[in-house]
Amino acid sequence: MSTKNKVALVVGAQGVIGRNLVTHLAALGDWDVIGLSRRGGAPSGRVRYVEVDLLNPEDCRAKLGGLTGVTHIFYAAYQDRPTWAELVPPNLAMLVNVVDAIEPIAPGLRHISLMQGYKVYGAHLGPFKTPARETDAPHMPPEFNVDQQAFLETRQKGRAWSWSAIRPSVVCGFALGNPMNLAMVIAVYAAMSRELGLPLRFPGRPGAYDALLEMTDAELLAKATVWAATDERCANQAFNINNGDLFRWSELWPKLAHAFGLEVAPPLPMSLEVVMADKEPLWKAMQEKHGLERHPYKDVSSWRFGDFVFAWDYDVLADGSKARRFGFHEYVDTEAMFLRLFADFRRRRVIP
Protein backbone atom coordinates (compact mmCIF):
# COMPACT_ATOMS: atom_id res chain seq x y z
CA MET A 1 0.00 0.00 0.00
CA SER A 2 1.09 3.56 -0.64
CA THR A 3 3.00 5.18 2.19
CA LYS A 4 2.07 8.74 1.26
CA ASN A 5 -1.66 8.30 1.80
CA LYS A 6 -3.73 8.00 4.92
CA VAL A 7 -4.37 4.40 5.92
CA ALA A 8 -7.74 3.57 7.46
CA LEU A 9 -8.40 0.47 9.50
CA VAL A 10 -12.18 -0.05 9.47
CA VAL A 11 -13.16 -2.42 12.27
CA GLY A 12 -16.49 -4.09 11.60
CA ALA A 13 -16.23 -3.55 7.86
CA GLN A 14 -19.18 -5.73 6.84
CA GLY A 15 -21.86 -4.06 8.95
CA VAL A 16 -24.23 -1.27 7.92
CA ILE A 17 -21.86 1.39 9.24
CA GLY A 18 -18.57 -0.24 8.24
CA ARG A 19 -19.63 -1.00 4.65
CA ASN A 20 -20.51 2.62 4.00
CA LEU A 21 -17.33 3.83 5.69
CA VAL A 22 -15.23 1.62 3.42
CA THR A 23 -17.09 2.84 0.33
CA HIS A 24 -16.78 6.50 1.30
CA LEU A 25 -13.09 6.29 2.18
CA ALA A 26 -12.27 4.48 -1.05
CA ALA A 27 -14.12 7.12 -3.08
CA LEU A 28 -12.13 9.98 -1.52
CA GLY A 29 -9.01 8.86 -3.38
CA ASP A 30 -6.34 9.61 -0.77
CA TRP A 31 -6.98 6.67 1.55
CA ASP A 32 -5.81 3.09 1.60
CA VAL A 33 -8.43 1.01 3.39
CA ILE A 34 -8.12 -2.18 5.41
CA GLY A 35 -11.41 -3.74 6.49
CA LEU A 36 -11.58 -6.07 9.49
CA SER A 37 -14.37 -8.55 10.05
CA ARG A 38 -15.01 -12.17 10.94
CA ARG A 39 -16.11 -12.77 7.33
CA GLY A 40 -13.24 -11.04 5.55
CA GLY A 41 -14.05 -9.69 2.08
CA ALA A 42 -12.91 -9.48 -1.53
CA PRO A 43 -10.20 -6.87 -2.25
CA SER A 44 -10.97 -4.09 -4.70
CA GLY A 45 -8.82 -1.15 -5.75
CA ARG A 46 -7.35 0.48 -2.65
CA VAL A 47 -9.40 -1.72 -0.31
CA ARG A 48 -8.38 -5.05 1.18
CA TYR A 49 -9.80 -7.12 4.01
CA VAL A 50 -8.43 -9.09 6.93
CA GLU A 51 -10.44 -11.89 8.52
CA VAL A 52 -9.85 -11.77 12.28
CA ASP A 53 -11.45 -12.84 15.54
CA LEU A 54 -11.57 -9.57 17.46
CA LEU A 55 -12.37 -11.37 20.70
CA ASN A 56 -9.08 -13.26 20.49
CA PRO A 57 -6.10 -11.04 21.45
CA GLU A 58 -3.60 -13.54 20.03
CA ASP A 59 -5.40 -13.64 16.68
CA CYS A 60 -5.52 -9.84 16.63
CA ARG A 61 -1.78 -9.56 17.22
CA ALA A 62 -1.03 -12.22 14.60
CA LYS A 63 -3.36 -10.85 11.90
CA LEU A 64 -2.78 -7.14 12.55
CA GLY A 65 0.88 -7.21 13.51
CA GLY A 66 2.01 -6.19 10.01
CA LEU A 67 -0.29 -3.18 9.65
CA THR A 68 2.40 -0.69 10.59
CA GLY A 69 1.14 2.05 8.26
CA VAL A 70 -2.29 2.53 9.88
CA THR A 71 -2.98 6.21 10.56
CA HIS A 72 -6.67 6.08 11.51
CA ILE A 73 -8.74 3.42 13.27
CA PHE A 74 -12.48 3.58 12.58
CA TYR A 75 -14.09 1.32 15.15
CA ALA A 76 -17.62 0.16 14.25
CA ALA A 77 -17.65 -3.47 15.42
CA TYR A 78 -20.43 -4.85 17.57
CA GLN A 79 -21.19 -8.16 19.28
CA ASP A 80 -24.81 -8.76 20.21
CA ARG A 81 -25.77 -10.32 23.54
CA PRO A 82 -29.13 -10.99 25.27
CA THR A 83 -28.82 -8.34 28.02
CA TRP A 84 -27.27 -4.88 28.40
CA ALA A 85 -24.86 -6.14 31.07
CA GLU A 86 -23.66 -8.99 28.86
CA LEU A 87 -22.83 -6.54 26.06
CA VAL A 88 -20.03 -4.91 28.04
CA PRO A 89 -17.26 -7.56 28.25
CA PRO A 90 -17.12 -8.60 24.55
CA ASN A 91 -17.58 -5.14 23.10
CA LEU A 92 -14.98 -3.57 25.36
CA ALA A 93 -12.58 -6.46 24.78
CA MET A 94 -12.73 -6.14 20.99
CA LEU A 95 -11.79 -2.46 21.09
CA VAL A 96 -8.99 -3.09 23.57
CA ASN A 97 -7.63 -5.96 21.46
CA VAL A 98 -7.52 -3.81 18.32
CA VAL A 99 -5.81 -0.88 20.03
CA ASP A 100 -3.36 -3.20 21.82
CA ALA A 101 -2.45 -4.77 18.48
CA ILE A 102 -2.14 -1.59 16.39
CA GLU A 103 -0.88 1.17 18.67
CA PRO A 104 2.56 -0.35 19.45
CA ILE A 105 3.37 -1.10 15.79
CA ALA A 106 1.84 1.92 14.00
CA PRO A 107 4.00 4.99 14.77
CA GLY A 108 1.92 7.18 12.45
CA LEU A 109 -1.37 6.55 14.25
CA ARG A 110 -3.24 9.86 14.37
CA HIS A 111 -6.81 9.13 15.37
CA ILE A 112 -9.20 6.52 16.75
CA SER A 113 -12.87 6.99 15.86
CA LEU A 114 -15.38 5.24 18.11
CA MET A 115 -18.92 4.52 16.91
CA GLN A 116 -21.43 4.84 19.73
CA GLY A 117 -25.16 5.67 19.81
CA TYR A 118 -27.94 7.09 21.92
CA LYS A 119 -27.46 4.31 24.49
CA VAL A 120 -24.95 6.75 25.99
CA TYR A 121 -27.99 8.82 26.98
CA GLY A 122 -30.07 5.87 28.20
CA ALA A 123 -32.33 5.80 25.12
CA HIS A 124 -32.57 2.01 25.37
CA LEU A 125 -33.80 2.09 28.97
CA GLY A 126 -36.92 4.21 28.58
CA PRO A 127 -37.95 7.85 28.31
CA PHE A 128 -34.86 10.05 28.59
CA LYS A 129 -34.08 13.76 28.39
CA THR A 130 -34.59 15.04 24.87
CA PRO A 131 -33.08 16.46 22.87
CA ALA A 132 -30.04 14.62 24.20
CA ARG A 133 -26.81 16.59 24.16
CA GLU A 134 -23.18 15.52 24.34
CA THR A 135 -22.86 17.31 27.68
CA ASP A 136 -25.71 15.38 29.35
CA ALA A 137 -24.99 13.65 32.66
CA PRO A 138 -24.17 9.93 32.45
CA HIS A 139 -26.56 7.24 33.66
CA MET A 140 -26.11 4.19 35.86
CA PRO A 141 -23.95 1.50 34.20
CA PRO A 142 -23.58 -1.05 32.68
CA GLU A 143 -23.17 0.50 29.22
CA PHE A 144 -20.45 -0.63 26.83
CA ASN A 145 -20.40 2.62 24.81
CA VAL A 146 -19.44 4.52 27.94
CA ASP A 147 -16.78 1.99 28.94
CA GLN A 148 -15.26 2.08 25.46
CA GLN A 149 -14.98 5.87 25.52
CA ALA A 150 -13.49 5.81 29.01
CA PHE A 151 -10.86 3.35 27.78
CA LEU A 152 -9.89 5.65 24.88
CA GLU A 153 -9.81 8.73 27.09
CA THR A 154 -7.46 7.01 29.52
CA ARG A 155 -5.30 5.42 26.82
CA GLN A 156 -4.95 8.67 24.85
CA LYS A 157 -3.29 10.65 27.63
CA GLY A 158 0.28 11.43 26.62
CA ARG A 159 -0.17 9.95 23.13
CA ALA A 160 0.14 11.70 19.79
CA TRP A 161 -3.21 10.40 18.52
CA SER A 162 -6.65 11.76 19.33
CA TRP A 163 -10.10 10.18 19.49
CA SER A 164 -13.65 11.05 18.54
CA ALA A 165 -16.98 9.48 19.56
CA ILE A 166 -19.75 9.46 16.97
CA ARG A 167 -23.32 9.06 18.20
CA PRO A 168 -25.88 8.29 15.49
CA SER A 169 -29.54 7.46 15.90
CA VAL A 170 -30.84 4.29 14.23
CA VAL A 171 -28.51 3.78 11.25
CA CYS A 172 -30.11 2.85 7.94
CA GLY A 173 -28.18 1.41 5.01
CA PHE A 174 -27.41 -1.84 3.20
CA ALA A 175 -25.83 -4.82 4.92
CA LEU A 176 -26.57 -8.51 5.27
CA GLY A 177 -26.33 -10.58 8.43
CA ASN A 178 -26.51 -7.47 10.61
CA PRO A 179 -28.43 -7.60 13.91
CA MET A 180 -29.40 -3.91 13.72
CA ASN A 181 -30.82 -3.12 10.30
CA LEU A 182 -34.18 -1.30 10.48
CA ALA A 183 -34.47 -0.49 6.77
CA MET A 184 -34.13 -4.19 5.94
CA VAL A 185 -36.67 -5.06 8.65
CA ILE A 186 -39.26 -2.76 7.09
CA ALA A 187 -38.45 -3.83 3.53
CA VAL A 188 -38.69 -7.57 4.17
CA TYR A 189 -41.78 -7.17 6.39
CA ALA A 190 -43.49 -5.08 3.69
CA ALA A 191 -42.49 -7.45 0.89
CA MET A 192 -43.90 -10.41 2.80
CA SER A 193 -47.07 -8.51 3.62
CA ARG A 194 -47.56 -7.87 -0.07
CA GLU A 195 -46.84 -11.49 -0.96
CA LEU A 196 -49.51 -12.59 1.53
CA GLY A 197 -52.04 -10.01 0.30
CA LEU A 198 -51.98 -8.13 3.61
CA PRO A 199 -51.98 -4.41 4.39
CA LEU A 200 -48.94 -2.99 6.13
CA ARG A 201 -49.65 -2.79 9.84
CA PHE A 202 -47.35 -0.99 12.25
CA PRO A 203 -46.36 -3.76 14.70
CA GLY A 204 -45.09 -1.67 17.62
CA ARG A 205 -46.55 -0.38 20.82
CA PRO A 206 -49.55 1.94 20.44
CA GLY A 207 -47.69 4.98 21.78
CA ALA A 208 -44.73 4.35 19.46
CA TYR A 209 -46.81 5.21 16.39
CA ASP A 210 -46.96 8.85 17.47
CA ALA A 211 -43.59 9.28 19.20
CA LEU A 212 -41.10 11.74 17.72
CA LEU A 213 -38.05 10.08 16.17
CA GLU A 214 -35.07 10.61 13.90
CA MET A 215 -32.77 8.37 11.85
CA THR A 216 -29.19 8.46 10.59
CA ASP A 217 -28.40 7.63 6.98
CA ALA A 218 -25.33 5.38 6.73
CA GLU A 219 -23.80 7.45 3.92
CA LEU A 220 -24.25 10.66 5.90
CA LEU A 221 -22.74 8.94 8.92
CA ALA A 222 -19.68 7.88 6.92
CA LYS A 223 -19.07 11.46 5.82
CA ALA A 224 -19.44 12.76 9.37
CA THR A 225 -17.17 10.07 10.81
CA VAL A 226 -14.32 10.83 8.42
CA TRP A 227 -14.81 14.56 8.94
CA ALA A 228 -14.51 14.21 12.72
CA ALA A 229 -11.45 11.98 12.36
CA THR A 230 -9.56 14.43 10.14
CA ASP A 231 -10.57 17.88 11.39
CA GLU A 232 -8.25 18.93 14.22
CA ARG A 233 -11.05 20.88 15.87
CA CYS A 234 -12.83 17.61 16.56
CA ALA A 235 -10.00 16.01 18.53
CA ASN A 236 -11.20 14.29 21.70
CA GLN A 237 -14.84 15.28 21.15
CA ALA A 238 -18.18 13.48 20.92
CA PHE A 239 -20.80 14.34 18.28
CA ASN A 240 -24.45 13.46 17.76
CA ILE A 241 -24.99 12.70 14.07
CA ASN A 242 -28.52 12.47 12.68
CA ASN A 243 -30.32 13.22 9.41
CA GLY A 244 -31.48 16.61 10.63
CA ASP A 245 -35.25 16.07 10.39
CA LEU A 246 -37.85 14.52 12.69
CA PHE A 247 -40.80 12.24 12.00
CA ARG A 248 -43.56 10.18 13.55
CA TRP A 249 -44.35 6.69 12.27
CA SER A 250 -48.01 7.73 12.00
CA GLU A 251 -47.01 10.14 9.24
CA LEU A 252 -44.18 8.16 7.60
CA TRP A 253 -45.61 4.63 7.73
CA PRO A 254 -48.31 5.19 5.04
CA LYS A 255 -45.66 6.63 2.71
CA LEU A 256 -43.45 3.58 3.21
CA ALA A 257 -46.44 1.33 2.56
CA HIS A 258 -47.14 3.23 -0.67
CA ALA A 259 -43.60 2.43 -1.84
CA PHE A 260 -44.63 -1.25 -1.80
CA GLY A 261 -48.08 -0.68 -3.28
CA LEU A 262 -49.71 -1.49 0.05
CA GLU A 263 -52.65 -0.12 1.99
CA VAL A 264 -52.25 0.67 5.67
CA ALA A 265 -54.43 -0.96 8.31
CA PRO A 266 -54.60 0.17 11.95
CA PRO A 267 -51.51 -0.65 14.03
CA LEU A 268 -51.52 -4.03 15.75
CA PRO A 269 -48.93 -4.67 18.49
CA MET A 270 -47.06 -7.89 17.82
CA SER A 271 -43.57 -9.25 18.22
CA LEU A 272 -41.90 -9.56 14.82
CA GLU A 273 -39.40 -11.96 16.34
CA VAL A 274 -42.34 -14.28 17.09
CA VAL A 275 -44.65 -13.83 14.10
CA MET A 276 -41.84 -13.87 11.51
CA ALA A 277 -40.08 -16.91 12.98
CA ASP A 278 -41.97 -19.33 10.70
CA LYS A 279 -41.58 -17.29 7.50
CA GLU A 280 -38.42 -18.88 6.08
CA PRO A 281 -40.40 -21.12 3.69
CA LEU A 282 -42.26 -18.04 2.45
CA TRP A 283 -38.96 -16.24 1.95
CA LYS A 284 -37.52 -19.11 -0.09
CA ALA A 285 -40.68 -19.25 -2.18
CA MET A 286 -40.41 -15.52 -2.84
CA GLN A 287 -36.80 -15.89 -3.90
CA GLU A 288 -37.78 -18.58 -6.38
CA LYS A 289 -40.85 -16.76 -7.68
CA HIS A 290 -39.22 -13.34 -8.11
CA GLY A 291 -35.69 -14.41 -9.05
CA LEU A 292 -34.11 -12.93 -5.96
CA GLU A 293 -30.57 -13.48 -4.75
CA ARG A 294 -30.46 -16.52 -2.49
CA HIS A 295 -29.57 -14.76 0.73
CA PRO A 296 -30.34 -16.90 3.78
CA TYR A 297 -33.41 -15.78 5.71
CA LYS A 298 -31.33 -15.21 8.83
CA ASP A 299 -29.16 -12.71 6.92
CA VAL A 300 -32.11 -10.44 6.09
CA SER A 301 -33.92 -10.86 9.41
CA SER A 302 -33.30 -8.32 12.16
CA TRP A 303 -36.68 -8.89 13.79
CA ARG A 304 -35.48 -8.52 17.35
CA PHE A 305 -34.05 -5.10 16.52
CA GLY A 306 -37.29 -4.12 14.79
CA ASP A 307 -39.21 -5.00 17.95
CA PHE A 308 -36.75 -2.90 19.94
CA VAL A 309 -37.19 0.22 17.81
CA PHE A 310 -40.95 -0.15 17.35
CA ALA A 311 -41.35 -0.34 21.13
CA TRP A 312 -40.17 3.25 21.62
CA ASP A 313 -43.36 4.85 22.85
CA TYR A 314 -41.36 7.94 23.83
CA ASP A 315 -39.41 10.56 21.88
CA VAL A 316 -35.93 9.48 20.74
CA LEU A 317 -33.91 12.40 19.44
CA ALA A 318 -30.67 14.24 20.05
CA ASP A 319 -29.37 17.72 19.39
CA GLY A 320 -27.08 17.65 16.36
CA SER A 321 -26.06 21.31 16.52
CA LYS A 322 -22.61 20.66 18.01
CA ALA A 323 -21.45 19.01 14.78
CA ARG A 324 -22.80 21.99 12.82
CA ARG A 325 -20.97 24.42 15.10
CA PHE A 326 -17.75 22.48 14.46
CA GLY A 327 -18.26 22.57 10.69
CA PHE A 328 -20.35 19.59 9.52
CA HIS A 329 -23.48 20.77 7.70
CA GLU A 330 -24.77 17.82 5.66
CA TYR A 331 -28.31 16.53 6.11
CA VAL A 332 -30.63 13.89 4.64
CA ASP A 333 -34.40 13.76 4.20
CA THR A 334 -35.51 10.62 6.08
CA GLU A 335 -38.43 9.73 3.82
CA ALA A 336 -36.20 10.05 0.76
CA MET A 337 -33.57 7.91 2.52
CA PHE A 338 -35.99 5.02 3.03
CA LEU A 339 -37.24 5.19 -0.55
CA ARG A 340 -33.66 5.26 -1.86
CA LEU A 341 -32.74 2.24 0.27
CA PHE A 342 -35.79 0.26 -0.84
CA ALA A 343 -34.85 0.96 -4.45
CA ASP A 344 -31.29 -0.19 -3.70
CA PHE A 345 -32.54 -3.43 -2.10
CA ARG A 346 -34.58 -4.09 -5.25
CA ARG A 347 -31.61 -3.33 -7.49
CA ARG A 348 -29.55 -5.83 -5.51
CA ARG A 349 -32.39 -8.37 -5.88
CA VAL A 350 -32.79 -8.68 -2.13
CA ILE A 351 -36.54 -7.92 -2.27
CA PRO A 352 -38.96 -8.00 -5.23
N, C-alpha and C positions, 0 to 999 in steps of 0.2 A: 504493500500500500504506500501511497505517496506520503513523504515525510513533511511536505510543506503545507498540507491541509489539516484542518481540524479532524479529529478522529472520534466518532461517537460510538459509545458502547450502549446499545439499547437493550435493557434487561426486561424480558417479558415481551419479546418482539412479535409474537404471534397473536397477542390479544387485540381487542378493539383499539386501545390506546397505542400500543407498541407498533402495530401494523401501520397506522397513519403517521406515527413519528418517523419510521423508517422511510416511508414514501416521501414525506416532506423533506427530510434531510437529504435524501438522494437527489431530489429535484433542485435543491439549492445550488449544487454544483461544486461547492468548496468543502464538502465533507466526505470522508470515507466512513462507512457505516458497518459496524459489527453487531449483528442481532443475536441475542442469547435466548434460548428457550429449551424446554424439554424435547420439543419436536424438531429442532433444527430448522432447516429451510434451504431452498435452492438459491445459489449465488446469482447475482445479476448486476452487471455494471460495477459500480463502486460499493456494492452491498454484498457481504458474505455473512454466513451464520455459523454459530457454534452451538452444538447440542451439549447441554450441561445440566447436571442435577444441582440446583442452587441450594438445596438443603444439605448437600454433602460438601463440607469444607475441603476435603482432600480432592474431590472431583473438580471443585472450583479452582483450586491452586494448580492442578494438573492441566485443565483445559484453558485457563486464562493466563497462565504463567508467561506466555510469550507475547501478550498484548501490551508491549512496552510503550507503544505510541499513543495510547488512549489519552485524549485531552478532556473529554466530557463523558460522564456517566449519566444516562437517562434511565432512572429506575421506575419501571411500571409493572413489575411482577406482582402476582397475587396468588396466594394459596387459600382456597375456601375451606372452612371448617364449620361444624354445626352450631357453635355458640361463639359469642363475641370474645369470651375469655380464651377459647381455644385458638382463635385467630392470632393471638399475640406471639407465641413462641416461634411458629414456622415463618411468619412474615417478617419478624425482626431478624431471625437467623439468616434468612436469604440475603437481606441487605448487608448484614455484617459480613457474611461470607464473601460477597462480591467486593466490598470495600477492602477487606483484609487481603484478597487476592490481587487486586489492581493497584491500590495505593503504593505499596512498597516497590513495585516494578515499573511504574509509569511516572517518571519524573516531571513530565509535562502536564500532569493532571491539573485542570483549571477549575472544574465545576462538577458538582454532583446535584442533579435534579431529582427531587423526590415527588412522586405522584401520590397525592392524598385524596381527600374528599370531604364532604360535609359531616362525616362521622366525627371529625375533629370537634364539631360544634354540638354533637349529641343528636344529630338528625335521625339516626337510626333508633333512638331510644323512645322518642315521642315528641310532642310539641316542644319546640325550642325557640329561643329568641330569634326573631327575624325582623329585618334582614340580618343574617349573620355577618360579622365582620372579623377580620384577621386579628383584631385586638381583643376579641371576646375572651372572657375568663374560661379556663379549662373546666372540664367536668370530671366526675369520679371515674377512675380507670376501672377495668382494663380497656385500652384502646390502642391498637397496634400502630395507627398513624401517628399518634402522639409519641409513642416509644421510639419509632423510627426517626422522627425529627429530633428528639432529645439525643439520640445516638449521634446524629450528624453534627448537632450543635457542639457536643462535647468533643467529638473527634476532630472537628475543624479548627479548634483553638491552636494557634501557633503554626497552622499549615498555610501553604500558598494558595490552596483551592478554596472556593466558596461553595455555598449550597443555596438552593431555592426549593420551596415547597409549593406545589401547584394543587389547588383545590377546586376541581370541577364538580358540577352537579352530576346527574345521571348522564353518562357518556354514550352517545349514539354513533354508530359507525358499522363497518362490515368486519366480521370475524366469525370463525367457526370454532365450536368447542369451547366457547367462553361462558363462564357461569353468570356474567353480568352483561346482558345484551338485550336491552329493552326494545330496540327497533326490530330485532329479529323475533322477539316474543310477539309483538303486535302483528308483524307480517305473517308469521306462520299461523297464528291464531285466526287471523282474518282469512287467510287462504283456505284453512280447514273449514271455517264457518261457511264460506262460499261453496266449497265442495259438498258440504252437507245440506245446502239449501237453507241455511240459518241466517238470521240477521246478526249484526255485530253487537253483542251486549258487553257493556263495561262490567268486568268481573270483580271489581274491588269493593271495598267498604262503601256504604252509602255516602258518608261524608267526604270520601276521597274524590268523588265526581266533581265536587265544587271547590276543592282546595286550590290554593294558588301555588303554581309550580314553575320551574324553569328547567331547561336541559342544557347540555354542552355538546356541541357538534365535535366529533373526533378530529376533523381537519382543522377547525378553529383551535382546538386544544393543542394540536401539534405546533401550530404557529406560535401560540402563546408560550408553550414550554421552551421552544428554542429561543424565543425572544428573551425570556427571563434568564436563560442559561448563558446568554452572550452579551447582555447589556449590564455593564458594571454597576449601574444604579440599582440593580435588582439583587445584588449580592447579599446573601443571608437574610432573605425576605420570603414571606409567604404571600400568595395571591389567590383570591377567588377568581375563577375563570368560568363564565357562563355565556350563553348566547346573547344575552342583553335584552330579551323580551320575557314576558310572563304569560302564562296561559292557565286555563282550567280545562280539565278533561271534558266537562259538560259542553264546552264550546269547540274543542279540538276533535273530540271523538267522532262526531258525525262527518267531519271533513276527512278523517282517516278512513272511515267506512266507505265514503264516496270513492276514494282512490281504488277500492276493490269492488266497486259496483254493488255495494251492500246497503241495505236499509239498517236503521238503528232501532233496536227495541229497548225498553227500559232496562236500566242496570239490574244485574242479578248477582249478588255476592256469591262467589264460589272460588274454591282453591284450584288454580290452574294446575298445580302440581298433582292434584288428585284427578281432576276430570280429563286431563290430557295424558295421563299415564298409560291408557290403553290405546292410544292413537297411532302407534307405530305402524300397524298394518294399513291404516288409512294413508299415512305418509308414503309408504312404499307404493301403494296403489296410485297415488297422485304423481309420484316420480315416473312411474311407468306410463300413465295416461298422458301426461303433459311433457314428457321427454326432459325431465329435470336431471340435473347432476345427482349422482347417487351418494349424497352426503348422508351419513348415518343420522338417524332421528335424534340421538343423544347430542350430536354436534350442532343441531339447530334448536335445541330445547333448553331454554333458560327459565323454565316455568317457576321455579322457586324464587328467582329474582323478580319476575313479573308480579308474583303475589306480594313480595316485599314492597315494591314501589306502589302497587295499586291499593295497598293498605294505608297509605299516608292520608289520613283524614284530617290533616293539619297542613298549614302552609310550609313549604320547603323552598327557601330561597335565601340567597346571600348577596351582599353588596359587592358589586364588581368594580366599584369606582377607584379602588386603590391601583389596580392595573392600569386604568386609564390615566390616572395622575402620573404614573411612572412611564407612560408612553405607548401603551398597547390599546389601540382603538378599533380593532376589528369586531364585527358582530355578525350574527346569523339569525335569519327568521326561522323560528322553530317549525312552523307548519311546512315551509319550503324544504327544510332539512329532512323531515320525515318522508315527504313525497319524493325527494331526490334519492333517499336511501331505498325506498321501495322500488323505484325504477332501477337502481343499481342491483338489487337482489334479483329482479327479473332478468336483467341483462346477464347476470352470472348464472342464470338458470337454477337459482336456489328455490324460488317460488314461481308459480305459473303467472 
